[in-house]
Amino acid sequence: MKAPVLLLSAALIFWGWQAQMWIFAIPMAVILAGYYLINWRWDFSHDDFRRIANLCLIILIIVLVYLLTTNRSIYLVYNLLQLFPLVFFPLVAAQTYSINESIDIRTLLIVKKQSNSFSINLNYFYFALCIFCAGTANTNNIYFYIGMLVLTNIALWFVRSQRFSPILWVGLILLAGNIGFIGQMGVYQLQQHLENTVVGWLSNANNIGQVIDSATKRTSIGEIEVLKQSNEIIFRVASDTPQVSPGLLKEAAYDKYKSSVWIASNPTSIPVKPDINGKTWRLGNKPTNSSKLTISATLNKGNGLLRLADGTFEIDELPVSQMEINKYGTVKVDGKVDVIAYQVLFNNNLSLDSPPTEDDLQIAKPERQAINEIISKLDIKGKSPQAILQRVDSFFQRNFRYSLKLTAKNNQSTALSTFLLQTRSGHCEYFATATTLLLRAAGIPSRYAVGYSVQEFSPLENQYIVRSRHAHAWTLAYIDSRWQAFDTTPADWTNIENANVSKLAFISDLWSFFSFKLSGWLRSGLVTNLSQYGWWLISSFIFIWLWKLNSHHRVRRLSRKQRLTKQVNKTDLIKKDYEFYLIENKLHELGLSRHPSESLKKWIDRLKEELPVLDLIEDLASIVELHYRDRYDPQGIEDSEKAILKSAIQAWLIVWQKDFHKS
């Protein structure tokens, strides 16, 4: 049994409502509803349905490539599922307006297989797909459940058993609906928990810097494992002076350290208002000289922290709706787009972060003993700030080495103390944390900063590419009335990480470059205009495609009268292929017709009661058995049996003719 076409239209409207796909849902629903107003139907062949199925596959590939280039987060799966009703709509529309109103399952296979024909109606499958895809919009409100319950119950009404009364059926449905609502809330909470867990796991898989909290930064100091860094390209930087590396781009800064965690003690942010064009954001006064970087990056659902150079005073071409900045220079944005490309104007001699406070000189009590011991060895008390920086940097460069192998603390000291006094081996989080605390002990206000080291220039892209493994941590030291970046991590850390990169990494780099260029093209003004009129272009394409499909006698368009005539002719052809219908036609002439819903065997039982010639009726029963085998058995009957059936039918007709004339 097929689902009513109007039910499919209602399911499409429900999908458009939940997934905010009105621009597609309404025209699609109207097209299906036109089934009751348009009398014309098309005589699609198996090859025609195969072409339409291939068209759906092409649409799916286009949609997938588009999503891969514009949204490479875990939420891509949800976005893809939400578009499935649109992808497979041509196949359902073709079935709806086909004279057969069903599709041979073999036409949906990419590889042609020789097998028995098996036709199905896609209506209920498409109905379920619309409901499922509406649920991927993840709207936590009762309207989704009510809509799903109403539509599902209407669909079940058409296939309900007639043995039970409608009142009982409705009562059981309402009971199941109430129970299902409780279960639905539990499933939603489970989904949210799993989703947050997976997102968090994937974020931590790339370790430092991938998902940054402006208020808290938990480091990997003290953990036991080998730090695994991803080689994925996560953003790009184009410089007006490409021969000079942009250096460090900061995402966030913190001022309080405790138990391997850095905290922004005062994370309160203030809003930043854009210029009248809505894309220019000013963080400070424009100096006489400045440099410019163009950063192409992605946000997480429109939210995230910007990567900025020291001394950034202006941000241009940034398509967000809100921006806020805290006292540590951390800039957070919120908008509707995930892929962004913004320009950063900066002067390294500027310092727009707030002046230091007492928190920028504090040292956690468990770390004081090790810090004081190192300070005594360095003999830097009373020295000038520049001399202190030089001695601290020399201390780390000569006595420490960079390593991705994480070691745990012992029972007598903290992990940071173990790093300073024993192992003297670690990654950038160790060096930045130790340096920040050492400078504080020497009287220099310092903060812990995280971001990325921009160092790899791509000749292919003619710009700098920044990978996940380029995430970095360093120290901000307040010297000469401004905050300055101070990085003591051994300079060979990049070479160590490069040595661990697979030789096949260039393949993923090529794909990343292709995705980046395609994404930029999709964001261009040309594509923006195309998207505004995209529905009309698609409609025109479908109209032209249907016209071509209808030409050259490939697809015939039939009226209602022609369809009925075709069905009658088809039945006549079937009857001509089987000798038994000669008997049925003879009895039909005498007014002994078989009812439309009556099987041959039931018809014979009725004839036994109505006709006096019982012997002929008994003979007719044996003929029917052989006819059934010939008509419906997949293996059919042998030629000798066909000859017996034919002669038996001819003999029965001769005897019937004689007995009828006698009576």
C-alpha positions as CSV (number, residue, x, y, z in Angstrom):
1,M,0.0,0.0,0.0
2,K,1.3,3.4,-0.9
3,A,1.2,6.5,1.3
4,P,-1.2,9.2,0.0
5,V,0.5,12.0,-1.9
6,L,-1.0,14.7,0.3
7,L,0.6,13.0,3.3
8,L,4.0,13.3,1.6
9,S,3.3,17.0,1.0
10,A,2.5,17.5,4.7
11,A,5.7,15.6,5.6
12,L,7.7,18.0,3.4
13,I,6.1,21.0,5.0
14,F,6.9,19.6,8.4
15,W,10.5,19.1,7.3
16,G,10.8,22.6,5.9
17,W,9.4,24.0,9.2
18,Q,11.8,22.1,11.4
19,A,14.9,22.4,9.2
20,Q,14.2,25.9,8.0
21,M,14.1,24.7,4.4
22,W,10.9,26.6,3.5
23,I,12.4,27.7,0.1
24,F,12.6,24.1,-1.0
25,A,9.8,22.5,1.0
26,I,6.9,24.6,-0.2
27,P,7.5,24.2,-4.0
28,M,8.2,20.5,-3.5
29,A,5.0,20.0,-1.6
30,V,3.0,21.9,-4.2
31,I,4.5,19.7,-7.0
32,L,3.4,16.5,-5.2
33,A,0.0,17.9,-4.4
34,G,-0.5,18.7,-8.1
35,Y,-1.0,15.0,-8.6
36,Y,-4.7,15.5,-7.9
37,L,-5.1,18.4,-10.3
38,I,-3.0,17.3,-13.2
39,N,-4.4,14.5,-15.3
40,W,-1.3,13.9,-17.4
41,R,1.0,11.0,-16.4
42,W,4.3,10.0,-17.9
43,D,5.3,6.5,-19.2
44,F,8.8,6.3,-17.7
45,S,10.8,3.3,-18.7
46,H,13.3,1.5,-16.4
47,D,16.2,3.4,-18.2
48,D,14.4,6.7,-17.5
49,F,14.1,5.9,-13.7
50,R,17.8,4.9,-13.8
51,R,18.7,8.3,-15.3
52,I,16.7,10.0,-12.6
53,A,18.4,8.0,-9.9
54,N,21.7,9.0,-11.3
55,L,20.6,12.6,-11.2
56,C,19.9,12.2,-7.5
57,L,23.4,10.7,-7.0
58,I,24.9,13.8,-8.8
59,I,22.9,16.1,-6.5
60,L,24.1,14.2,-3.5
61,I,27.8,14.5,-4.5
62,I,27.4,18.2,-5.2
63,V,25.8,18.8,-1.8
64,L,28.5,16.7,-0.1
65,V,31.4,18.6,-1.7
66,Y,29.7,21.9,-0.9
67,L,29.4,21.0,2.8
68,L,33.0,19.6,3.0
69,T,34.3,22.9,1.8
70,T,32.1,25.2,3.9
71,N,31.7,23.2,7.2
72,R,34.3,20.7,8.1
73,S,33.1,20.2,11.6
74,I,31.2,17.2,13.1
75,Y,27.9,19.0,12.5
76,L,28.4,18.4,8.7
77,V,26.6,15.1,9.2
78,Y,23.5,16.9,10.5
79,N,23.6,19.4,7.6
80,L,23.8,16.6,5.1
81,L,20.9,14.7,6.5
82,Q,18.7,17.7,6.5
83,L,19.1,18.0,2.7
84,F,18.2,14.3,2.0
85,P,14.6,15.1,1.1
86,L,15.8,17.6,-1.5
87,V,18.3,15.2,-2.9
88,F,15.9,12.3,-3.5
89,F,12.9,14.4,-4.4
90,P,13.3,14.0,-8.2
91,L,12.9,10.2,-7.9
92,V,9.7,10.5,-5.8
93,A,8.2,13.1,-8.1
94,A,8.9,10.9,-11.1
95,Q,7.3,8.0,-9.4
96,T,4.2,10.1,-8.4
97,Y,3.6,11.2,-12.0
98,S,4.5,7.9,-13.6
99,I,1.6,5.7,-14.9
100,N,2.9,2.7,-12.8
101,E,3.4,4.7,-9.5
102,S,6.1,2.2,-8.5
103,I,9.8,1.7,-9.3
104,D,11.7,-1.5,-10.1
105,I,14.3,-1.8,-7.3
106,R,16.9,-2.8,-9.9
107,T,16.9,0.8,-11.3
108,L,18.2,2.1,-8.0
109,L,21.4,-0.1,-8.2
110,I,24.5,1.4,-9.7
111,V,25.6,-2.0,-11.1
112,K,23.0,-3.7,-13.3
113,K,22.1,-7.1,-12.1
114,Q,20.1,-9.8,-13.9
115,S,17.4,-10.7,-11.4
116,N,13.7,-11.0,-11.2
117,S,11.7,-7.7,-11.3
118,F,10.7,-6.4,-7.9
119,S,8.8,-3.1,-7.8
120,I,8.3,-0.9,-4.8
121,N,6.5,2.3,-4.0
122,L,8.8,4.8,-2.4
123,N,6.1,6.9,-0.7
124,Y,6.4,5.5,2.8
125,F,10.2,5.4,2.6
126,Y,10.3,9.0,1.6
127,F,7.7,9.9,4.3
128,A,10.0,8.3,6.9
129,L,13.0,10.1,5.5
130,C,11.3,13.5,5.8
131,I,10.4,12.8,9.4
132,F,13.9,11.6,10.3
133,C,15.6,14.5,8.5
134,A,13.3,17.0,10.3
135,G,14.5,15.5,13.6
136,T,18.2,16.2,12.7
137,A,17.4,19.9,13.1
138,N,17.7,19.1,16.8
139,T,14.9,21.5,18.0
140,N,14.2,20.7,21.6
141,N,10.5,21.6,21.7
142,I,7.2,19.8,21.9
143,Y,6.1,21.0,18.5
144,F,8.4,18.5,16.8
145,Y,7.1,15.6,18.7
146,I,3.5,16.6,18.2
147,G,4.0,17.0,14.5
148,M,5.8,13.7,14.2
149,L,3.1,12.0,16.2
150,V,0.3,13.4,14.1
151,L,1.9,12.6,10.8
152,T,3.0,9.1,11.8
153,N,-0.5,8.3,13.1
154,I,-2.1,9.4,9.9
155,A,0.3,7.2,8.0
156,L,-0.5,4.2,10.2
157,W,-4.3,4.8,9.8
158,F,-4.1,3.8,6.2
159,V,-2.5,0.5,7.0
160,R,-4.3,-0.3,10.3
161,S,-6.0,-3.7,10.7
162,Q,-9.8,-3.7,10.2
163,R,-10.3,-6.2,12.9
164,F,-10.1,-3.6,15.7
165,S,-12.5,-0.7,16.2
166,P,-11.3,2.8,15.4
167,I,-11.9,3.9,19.0
168,L,-9.7,1.2,20.4
169,W,-7.0,2.0,17.8
170,V,-7.0,5.7,18.7
171,G,-6.8,4.9,22.4
172,L,-3.8,2.7,21.9
173,I,-2.1,5.3,19.7
174,L,-2.6,8.0,22.4
175,L,-1.2,5.7,25.1
176,A,1.8,5.0,22.9
177,G,2.2,8.7,22.2
178,N,2.4,9.6,25.9
179,I,4.9,6.9,26.6
180,G,6.9,7.9,23.5
181,F,7.1,11.5,24.7
182,I,8.8,10.5,27.9
183,G,11.2,8.3,26.0
184,Q,11.9,11.1,23.5
185,M,13.0,13.5,26.2
186,G,15.3,10.9,27.6
187,V,16.8,10.1,24.1
188,Y,17.3,13.9,23.5
189,Q,19.3,14.2,26.7
190,L,21.3,11.2,25.8
191,Q,22.0,12.6,22.3
192,Q,23.2,15.9,23.8
193,H,25.5,14.1,26.2
194,L,27.0,11.9,23.5
195,E,27.3,14.9,21.1
196,N,29.2,17.0,23.7
197,T,31.4,14.1,24.6
198,V,32.3,13.4,21.0
199,V,32.9,17.0,20.2
200,G,35.1,17.4,23.2
201,W,37.0,14.2,22.4
202,L,37.6,15.3,18.8
203,S,38.6,18.8,20.0
204,N,41.2,17.4,22.5
205,A,42.5,14.9,19.9
206,N,44.4,17.8,18.3
207,N,45.5,19.0,21.7
208,I,46.7,22.5,22.2
209,G,44.8,25.4,20.9
210,Q,42.0,23.8,18.9
211,V,39.1,24.8,21.2
212,I,40.1,27.6,23.5
213,D,38.1,28.8,26.5
214,S,38.8,32.5,27.1
215,A,38.4,32.0,30.9
216,T,40.3,28.7,31.5
217,K,43.1,26.8,29.8
218,R,43.8,23.2,31.0
219,T,47.3,22.2,30.0
220,S,48.8,18.8,29.5
221,I,51.4,19.4,32.1
222,G,51.7,16.3,34.3
223,E,50.0,13.8,32.0
224,I,51.7,10.5,31.0
225,E,51.5,9.9,27.2
226,V,53.0,10.9,23.9
227,L,51.5,14.2,22.8
228,K,49.9,13.6,19.4
229,Q,49.6,16.5,17.1
230,S,47.5,16.7,14.0
231,N,48.9,17.8,10.6
232,E,45.6,19.3,9.5
233,I,45.7,22.8,8.0
234,I,43.3,24.9,10.1
235,F,43.8,28.4,8.9
236,R,45.8,30.5,6.4
237,V,47.7,33.8,6.7
238,A,48.5,36.1,3.8
239,S,51.0,38.9,4.6
240,D,51.7,42.2,2.8
241,T,55.4,41.3,3.4
242,P,55.5,37.5,2.7
243,Q,59.3,37.4,3.0
244,V,58.9,38.1,6.8
245,S,57.1,35.5,8.9
246,P,54.1,36.8,10.8
247,G,55.4,35.0,13.9
248,L,53.0,34.5,16.8
249,L,49.2,35.0,16.6
250,K,47.5,35.1,20.0
251,E,44.1,33.7,20.8
252,A,43.9,34.1,24.6
253,A,45.9,35.0,27.7
254,Y,45.7,34.1,31.4
255,D,47.1,35.4,34.6
256,K,46.6,32.8,37.3
257,Y,48.2,29.3,37.5
258,K,47.2,26.5,39.7
259,S,47.5,22.7,39.3
260,S,48.3,22.6,35.6
261,V,45.5,25.0,34.8
262,W,45.7,28.7,33.7
263,I,42.8,30.9,34.6
264,A,41.8,34.5,33.6
265,S,41.0,35.8,37.0
266,N,38.9,38.7,35.5
267,P,37.4,37.3,32.2
268,T,34.7,40.0,32.0
269,S,34.5,41.3,28.4
270,I,33.2,44.6,27.0
271,P,31.4,44.9,23.6
272,V,33.1,46.3,20.6
273,K,30.9,48.3,18.1
274,P,31.5,48.0,14.4
275,D,31.7,50.9,11.9
276,I,28.7,51.8,9.9
277,N,29.6,49.2,7.2
278,G,29.3,46.5,9.9
279,K,32.6,44.8,8.9
280,T,35.2,47.1,10.4
281,W,36.0,46.8,14.1
282,R,38.4,49.2,15.8
283,L,40.3,48.1,18.9
284,G,42.5,51.2,19.3
285,N,43.8,54.4,17.6
286,K,45.5,54.0,14.3
287,P,49.3,54.6,14.4
288,T,51.4,56.2,11.7
289,N,52.9,52.9,10.5
290,S,51.1,49.5,10.4
291,S,51.2,46.1,8.8
292,K,48.4,43.9,7.5
293,L,47.6,40.2,7.6
294,T,44.7,38.5,5.9
295,I,43.6,35.5,8.0
296,S,41.3,32.8,6.5
297,A,39.8,30.6,9.2
298,T,36.7,28.9,10.5
299,L,34.4,29.4,13.5
300,N,32.4,26.8,15.4
301,K,28.8,27.5,14.7
302,G,29.6,31.2,14.1
303,N,31.4,31.5,17.5
304,G,35.1,31.5,18.4
305,L,38.2,33.5,19.4
306,L,40.1,35.5,16.8
307,R,43.8,34.9,16.1
308,L,45.5,38.3,16.2
309,A,49.0,39.7,16.0
310,D,50.4,41.8,18.9
311,G,49.4,45.4,18.6
312,T,46.2,44.8,16.5
313,F,44.2,48.0,16.4
314,E,41.7,47.3,13.6
315,I,40.0,44.3,12.1
316,D,38.4,44.6,8.6
317,E,36.1,42.5,6.4
318,L,34.9,40.5,9.4
319,P,31.3,39.3,8.8
320,V,30.1,38.8,12.4
321,S,27.3,40.4,14.4
322,Q,28.9,40.7,17.8
323,M,32.5,41.2,19.2
324,E,33.8,41.5,22.7
325,I,37.2,41.9,24.2
326,N,38.5,41.3,27.7
327,K,41.4,42.9,29.6
328,Y,43.9,40.3,28.4
329,G,43.3,41.2,24.7
330,T,41.2,38.1,24.0
331,V,38.7,38.8,21.2
332,K,35.5,36.7,21.0
333,V,33.1,37.0,18.1
334,D,29.6,35.7,17.3
335,G,27.9,35.5,13.9
336,K,26.0,33.3,11.5
337,V,28.8,32.2,9.2
338,D,31.5,29.5,9.9
339,V,34.0,30.4,7.2
340,I,35.6,33.8,7.6
341,A,38.4,35.8,6.0
342,Y,39.4,39.0,7.9
343,Q,42.1,41.6,7.7
344,V,44.2,42.4,10.7
345,L,45.9,45.8,10.9
346,F,48.6,46.0,13.6
347,N,51.8,47.6,14.9
348,N,54.0,45.5,17.1
349,N,55.1,48.5,19.1
350,L,51.5,49.0,20.3
351,S,50.1,47.3,23.4
352,L,46.3,47.4,23.8
353,D,46.0,44.9,26.7
354,S,45.2,46.3,30.1
355,P,48.1,47.3,32.4
356,P,49.4,44.6,34.9
357,T,47.8,44.0,38.2
358,E,49.0,42.1,41.3
359,D,47.7,38.9,39.8
360,D,50.4,39.2,37.1
361,L,53.1,38.8,39.9
362,Q,51.6,35.9,41.8
363,I,53.2,32.4,42.0
364,A,51.3,29.4,43.1
365,K,52.5,28.2,46.5
366,P,53.4,24.6,45.4
367,E,55.7,26.0,42.7
368,R,57.6,28.6,44.8
369,Q,60.4,26.3,46.0
370,A,61.5,25.2,42.6
371,I,61.1,28.7,41.1
372,N,63.2,30.3,43.9
373,E,65.9,27.7,43.5
374,I,66.2,28.5,39.8
375,I,66.2,32.2,40.5
376,S,69.1,31.8,42.9
377,K,71.1,29.9,40.2
378,L,70.4,32.5,37.6
379,D,71.4,35.4,39.9
380,I,69.0,37.8,38.2
381,K,67.6,39.7,41.1
382,G,68.3,43.4,40.7
383,K,69.2,43.1,37.0
384,S,67.6,45.1,34.2
385,P,64.5,43.6,32.5
386,Q,66.5,43.0,29.3
387,A,69.3,41.3,31.2
388,I,66.7,39.1,33.0
389,L,65.1,38.1,29.7
390,Q,68.5,37.2,28.2
391,R,69.6,35.0,31.1
392,V,66.2,33.2,31.3
393,D,66.2,32.5,27.6
394,S,69.8,31.3,27.7
395,F,69.0,29.1,30.7
396,F,66.3,27.2,28.7
397,Q,68.2,27.1,25.4
398,R,71.3,25.5,26.9
399,N,69.9,23.2,29.6
400,F,66.5,22.0,28.2
401,R,65.2,20.1,25.2
402,Y,61.9,20.0,23.5
403,S,59.9,16.7,23.7
404,L,56.4,15.5,22.9
405,K,56.6,12.8,25.5
406,L,54.7,13.8,28.6
407,T,56.0,12.7,32.0
408,A,54.2,12.7,35.3
409,K,55.1,14.4,38.6
410,N,56.7,12.4,41.4
411,N,55.2,12.2,44.9
412,Q,57.5,14.9,46.3
413,S,57.1,17.7,43.8
414,T,54.7,19.1,41.1
415,A,55.0,18.3,37.4
416,L,56.4,21.8,36.7
417,S,59.0,21.5,39.5
418,T,60.0,18.1,38.1
419,F,60.4,19.7,34.7
420,L,62.6,22.5,36.1
421,L,64.8,20.5,38.4
422,Q,64.9,17.0,37.0
423,T,63.7,16.0,33.6
424,R,64.3,19.4,31.9
425,S,62.3,18.1,28.9
426,G,58.9,19.0,27.7
427,H,56.7,20.9,25.2
428,C,55.8,24.5,24.9
429,E,53.3,24.5,27.8
430,Y,56.1,23.6,30.2
431,F,58.4,26.3,28.9
432,A,55.8,29.0,28.8
433,T,54.4,28.3,32.3
434,A,57.9,28.0,33.8
435,T,59.1,31.2,32.1
436,T,56.0,33.2,33.2
437,L,56.5,32.2,36.8
438,L,60.3,32.9,36.7
439,L,59.8,36.4,35.4
440,R,57.2,37.1,38.1
441,A,59.7,35.9,40.7
442,A,62.2,38.4,39.2
443,G,59.7,41.2,39.5
444,I,58.5,41.4,35.9
445,P,54.6,41.2,35.4
446,S,53.9,38.3,33.1
447,R,51.0,36.4,31.6
448,Y,50.5,33.0,29.8
449,A,49.5,33.3,26.2
450,V,48.2,30.6,23.7
451,G,47.8,30.8,20.0
452,Y,49.7,29.7,16.9
453,S,53.2,30.0,15.5
454,V,53.0,31.1,11.8
455,Q,56.1,29.7,10.1
456,E,55.3,27.5,7.2
457,F,55.1,29.2,3.8
458,S,53.3,27.3,1.0
459,P,54.7,28.1,-2.5
460,L,51.5,26.4,-3.9
461,E,49.2,28.7,-2.1
462,N,51.6,31.7,-2.0
463,Q,50.7,32.3,1.6
464,Y,51.4,30.9,5.1
465,I,49.5,27.8,6.2
466,V,49.0,27.0,9.9
467,R,48.5,23.4,11.0
468,S,47.0,22.1,14.2
469,R,50.4,21.0,15.4
470,H,51.6,24.7,15.1
471,A,49.5,25.5,18.2
472,H,51.8,27.1,20.7
473,A,52.1,28.7,24.1
474,W,54.5,31.5,25.2
475,T,54.9,34.3,27.8
476,L,53.8,37.9,27.7
477,A,56.2,40.1,29.7
478,Y,55.3,43.7,30.6
479,I,58.5,45.7,29.8
480,D,58.8,49.4,28.8
481,S,55.1,50.0,29.5
482,R,53.9,47.4,27.0
483,W,53.3,43.7,26.8
484,Q,55.9,41.9,24.7
485,A,55.9,38.2,23.5
486,F,58.8,36.2,25.1
487,D,59.2,32.6,23.8
488,T,61.8,30.3,25.5
489,T,60.7,27.0,23.8
490,P,63.8,25.7,22.0
491,A,63.7,26.8,18.3
492,D,64.1,23.3,17.0
493,W,60.6,22.3,18.2
494,T,59.3,22.8,14.7
495,N,61.9,20.5,13.2
496,I,61.1,17.8,15.7
497,E,57.4,17.9,14.8
498,N,58.1,18.1,11.1
499,A,60.1,14.8,11.4
500,N,57.0,13.0,12.6
501,V,54.9,14.0,9.6
502,S,53.9,11.3,7.1
503,K,55.3,11.4,3.6
504,L,51.8,11.2,2.3
505,A,50.7,14.4,4.0
506,F,50.8,16.3,0.7
507,I,47.6,14.5,-0.3
508,S,45.6,16.0,2.5
509,D,47.3,19.3,1.8
510,L,46.1,19.3,-1.8
511,W,42.6,18.4,-0.7
512,S,42.7,21.2,1.9
513,F,43.9,23.7,-0.8
514,F,41.1,22.6,-3.2
515,S,38.5,23.0,-0.4
516,F,39.9,26.4,0.5
517,K,39.7,27.7,-3.1
518,L,36.3,26.2,-3.6
519,S,35.0,27.7,-0.4
520,G,36.4,31.1,-1.4
521,W,34.6,30.9,-4.7
522,L,31.4,30.0,-3.0
523,R,31.7,33.1,-0.8
524,S,32.3,35.3,-3.8
525,G,29.8,37.9,-4.9
526,L,29.0,35.9,-8.1
527,V,28.0,32.8,-6.1
528,T,26.0,35.0,-3.7
529,N,23.9,36.3,-6.6
530,L,23.6,32.8,-7.9
531,S,22.3,31.5,-4.6
532,Q,19.7,34.2,-4.5
533,Y,18.3,33.0,-7.8
534,G,19.4,29.4,-7.4
535,W,15.9,28.0,-7.1
536,W,14.9,29.5,-10.4
537,L,18.0,28.1,-12.1
538,I,17.3,24.7,-10.7
539,S,13.7,24.9,-11.7
540,S,14.7,25.9,-15.3
541,F,17.2,23.1,-15.4
542,I,14.6,20.5,-14.3
543,F,12.1,21.9,-16.8
544,I,14.6,21.6,-19.7
545,W,15.7,18.2,-18.6
546,L,12.1,16.9,-18.5
547,W,11.4,18.5,-21.9
548,K,14.4,16.6,-23.4
549,L,13.4,13.5,-21.6
550,N,9.9,13.8,-23.1
551,S,11.2,14.4,-26.6
552,H,12.4,11.9,-29.2
553,H,9.7,9.5,-28.0
554,R,11.7,8.4,-25.0
555,V,8.9,9.2,-22.5
556,R,5.2,9.3,-23.5
557,R,2.8,11.6,-21.8
558,L,-0.6,10.0,-21.3
559,S,-4.0,11.4,-20.4
560,R,-6.3,9.7,-17.9
561,K,-8.3,8.1,-20.8
562,Q,-5.1,6.9,-22.5
563,R,-3.9,5.4,-19.2
564,L,-7.2,3.5,-18.8
565,T,-7.0,2.3,-22.4
566,K,-3.4,1.2,-21.9
567,Q,-4.3,-0.8,-18.7
568,V,-7.1,-2.5,-20.6
569,N,-4.9,-3.3,-23.5
570,K,-2.3,-4.7,-21.2
571,T,-4.8,-7.0,-19.6
572,D,-5.9,-8.2,-23.0
573,L,-2.4,-9.0,-23.9
574,I,-2.0,-11.0,-20.8
575,K,-5.1,-12.9,-21.5
576,K,-4.0,-13.7,-25.1
577,D,-0.9,-15.3,-23.7
578,Y,-2.8,-17.9,-21.7
579,E,-5.3,-20.4,-23.3
580,F,-7.5,-20.6,-20.1
581,Y,-9.0,-17.2,-20.8
582,L,-10.8,-18.7,-23.8
583,I,-12.9,-20.5,-21.2
584,E,-13.4,-17.4,-19.1
585,N,-14.4,-15.4,-22.2
586,K,-16.9,-18.1,-23.2
587,L,-18.5,-18.1,-19.7
588,H,-18.5,-14.3,-19.7
589,E,-20.6,-14.3,-22.9
590,L,-23.2,-16.4,-21.1
591,G,-23.4,-14.0,-18.1
592,L,-21.3,-16.2,-15.8
593,S,-18.6,-13.6,-15.3
594,R,-16.0,-13.7,-12.5
595,H,-16.2,-10.9,-10.1
596,P,-13.1,-8.5,-10.0
597,S,-12.1,-9.6,-6.5
598,E,-13.0,-13.2,-7.0
599,S,-10.2,-15.8,-7.5
600,L,-10.5,-18.6,-10.1
601,K,-11.0,-21.2,-7.5
602,K,-13.8,-19.3,-5.7
603,W,-15.4,-18.7,-9.0
604,I,-15.4,-22.4,-9.8
605,D,-17.0,-23.1,-6.4
606,R,-19.8,-20.7,-7.2
607,L,-20.3,-22.2,-10.6
608,K,-20.8,-25.6,-9.0
609,E,-23.9,-24.2,-7.3
610,E,-25.2,-22.3,-10.3
611,L,-24.6,-24.8,-13.1
612,P,-26.1,-28.3,-13.5
613,V,-23.2,-29.7,-15.5
614,L,-21.1,-30.8,-12.5
615,D,-18.7,-33.1,-14.5
616,L,-17.6,-30.2,-16.6
617,I,-17.0,-28.0,-13.5
618,E,-14.9,-30.8,-12.0
619,D,-12.8,-30.9,-15.1
620,L,-12.5,-27.2,-15.0
621,A,-11.0,-27.4,-11.5
622,S,-8.2,-29.6,-12.7
623,I,-7.5,-27.3,-15.7
624,V,-7.3,-24.3,-13.3
625,E,-4.6,-26.0,-11.2
626,L,-2.4,-26.5,-14.3
627,H,-3.2,-22.9,-15.5
628,Y,-2.1,-21.5,-12.1
629,R,1.3,-23.2,-12.4
630,D,1.7,-21.8,-15.9
631,R,0.6,-18.3,-14.9
632,Y,2.2,-17.8,-11.5
633,D,5.0,-20.4,-11.0
634,P,8.3,-18.6,-11.5
635,Q,9.7,-21.8,-13.1
636,G,6.5,-22.2,-15.3
637,I,5.6,-25.6,-16.8
638,E,7.2,-27.8,-19.4
639,D,6.3,-27.8,-23.1
640,S,4.6,-31.2,-22.8
641,E,2.4,-29.9,-19.9
642,K,1.5,-26.8,-22.0
643,A,0.4,-29.1,-24.8
644,I,-1.7,-31.0,-22.3
645,L,-3.2,-27.8,-21.0
646,K,-4.1,-26.5,-24.4
647,S,-5.7,-29.8,-25.5
648,A,-7.6,-30.0,-22.3
649,I,-9.0,-26.5,-22.7
650,Q,-10.0,-27.2,-26.4
651,A,-11.7,-30.5,-25.3
652,W,-13.5,-28.7,-22.5
653,L,-14.8,-26.1,-24.9
654,I,-16.1,-28.7,-27.4
655,V,-17.9,-30.7,-24.7
656,W,-19.3,-27.5,-23.1
657,Q,-20.6,-26.4,-26.5
658,K,-22.4,-29.7,-27.1
659,D,-23.9,-29.9,-23.6
660,F,-25.0,-26.3,-23.6
661,H,-26.9,-26.7,-26.9
662,K,-28.5,-29.9,-25.6
663,S,-29.7,-28.1,-22.5
